[in-house]
Amino acid sequence: LNLFKALAYYKAGKWEEGFHEINAYKRKAGAVAQRHAGELLTARQAAKMGDTSSVNISFHDSALGEYLFMLYYRSIRDSNQVQYAARMLKDVFRTSSDIYDFKIPSSVDEEINVNYSDARLNFVVFSGVSPYKTEDVKVYSKELALSLPELVIPKNEVKYVSVRAINKATGKSYVQNLEQIENFGNICADVYKSRSKVIYYK
């Protein structure tokens, strides 16, 4: 929610409010990471050793969140925070391999090295339908029925997103395929999996 609000404030030109939402997200992500401190340490050590089989912990941070954090802080030329966000973005991919089962965008390293005197155009595009919950009702008798939530993740038919920019002065066209940075379906599935047993036993 903080990330979508930050995007909305950016669109409205309300930078201070956008920064507030980005920083609110980072505080929450930090609190979750603290709860998974032991798992994170193990996962990071395993990743260094090249052991991918044990590098998979529950959702604790968002690659999209770190990306937006990086862009916001680059806008105020805070190199330390930009570098930190890039490291955390890569860390998310290393430590949550089930959620981030695709490659880290190659443009991440480019973002770090953008000259502040240059202009850079960044696209954030969402596709597909968000996951949603339905109700699974099992009737055992006239007196007993069990109702449980069930997660539905719609299939995304979008194969890729391509953008085109045209230089009006020269007429030259630039085409770029965008890279995936987040999968909300995977995140929802991971969070649902961790909570479904608790819901069932309740």
Buried (B, 14 or more C-beta within 10 A) or exposed (E): EBBEBBBEBBEEEBEEBBBBBBBBBBEBBEEEBEEBEEBBEBBBEBBEEEEEEBBBBBBBBBBBBBBBBBBBBBBEEBEEBBEBBBEBBBBBBBBBBBBBEEEBBEBBEEBBEEEEEEEEEEEBEEEBEEBEEEEEEEEEEEEEEEEBEEBEBEEEEEEEBEEEEEEEEEEEEEEEEBBBBBBBBBBBBBBBEEEBEEEEEE
